[in-house]
Amino acid sequence: MPVTERVRRRGMWAAALASAFAVFALAGCGSGGAAPTGGAGDTGGGPTGTAAPSAAAQPSPAATAEPITGGQTLDGEIPPGREIAEGGGGPTQYTFREEWRRALAEARKWRSGAYLIGAGGDMVNDDGVPSHWSLDFIDRADAAAVLKVEIDPWGTITRTREVTGDGVSSFVGPYTKMIPFGVIDSDEAVAIGTAAMATRYDLARTKDPRIDLGFSSLDGSGPDWTYTLFNESTAEYVSAHIDALTGEVTPPG
């Protein structure tokens, strides 16, 4: 990726934090053209701003891919991510797993059994750090509500929003599986995705990189990281899908 392009993108982050990002029409995991999984989309009811905590609820056995117990600590659940010091003494930024640890702690104030079903971020850089993350949590497979947590690159939760009512079914859809704690971090996913895309496209002719984590909307497979770029040569979004547990790239098609 050209240095000038990375500098341009870095300069856009501060402004981007002041407003919500438009959702791209991206390819879903393993689908080659379906909507992105996980954090993409802000449909549904519920007031803006910080969601008021509701009564704690434990997840049903069918809701989780692995158990969540009250005795677990965050250190015992999600492997640490990377801390990235900005040049010139700027504040430290964090890769996804560090951001997830913070967002999960917030989500469990909402529901004690909350677990992650998907996440995404726009304008992701080579270190796997986007302009912001949006993480989506439910507490059981037949969820009556979704908690959306937005967190900036420096680990500050900037917004929470509870989606309820008709918005839950339209938003959650098939995405009720728990993201396993052992997924590869966003920096590794971006490195793999960039290398994969470089074999298919001229990266100098791409822009607007985005990364998403979730399960396939077609068959529920995954979890996958999806690295998406806008290809200026064809005026379309193109994606690389990476197995989030093994790092293996799913062939396009």
Phi, psi and omega in degrees: 000126182303147181299318181299325179292318179296322179296318179300315182294320180298324181291341181276344188296314185300318179293325183294333182290344183279350183214161179286149180272144172289143181277129179284153172275084191257166174281136178280167183300123176068012187248341178059050175138353178281170179294151182293154178274168167073242196285355182282131174112138180226045180273161175110169184275195180100142181287158174281169182092193184284129182285138177286131180300142177246180185300139180293144178220137179274144180289148175284156181304327183283348187278338188241147177276342176209156187289149171242122179240152182296338181279351180284147173254162178299323179298330181274354184255303187250122178300146180301148174263199181259146168257128185241111181279128177288148177295151179075020177079021179288173182292153181285135174257167186226147172281176192303315186298326175292321178294320179298319179302317180291316182293324179295319177300320178293317182297327181282351166286331179282307176220128185297335179262017184298141176216157185279134175246347179179160181205159178196159178205143180266163175051046181286138181264186184291343178271003181080023181248116177273180177292333173194161173249144169239119183243139186243129185234141168229175181240356177194162185298324178264051187303139175264354181203154174236136174254121176261125180243124176254136184221138184274173185297345184259011174087013179261126176286119186262340182194142168233146180213131177264125177259127182227180175066216183298336181295336184293308183294322181287332181273311185289312181054232181276001189274071182244359178283152177277132173292122180297149183292339187270019180293152177294155184282167186293329180294319178292320180298318179293319179298316179293315181297319179297316179297319180295317181291329181294338178279348184243336187221159172278106186295339176292344179254024178237162179203180174055056181292138179225152176226139180226150177233128179175191180256159181297137176282349182269310185230006178075009180288166181123198011283153177235148162270137175242119179255120188237138177230155171267119181271108183294333182295326182244359180055047178216160175274136180233149188223153168241135181251128185238127175301120187287349178258328184249341184081005180285136179275131176280126181302143178292157178141000000 
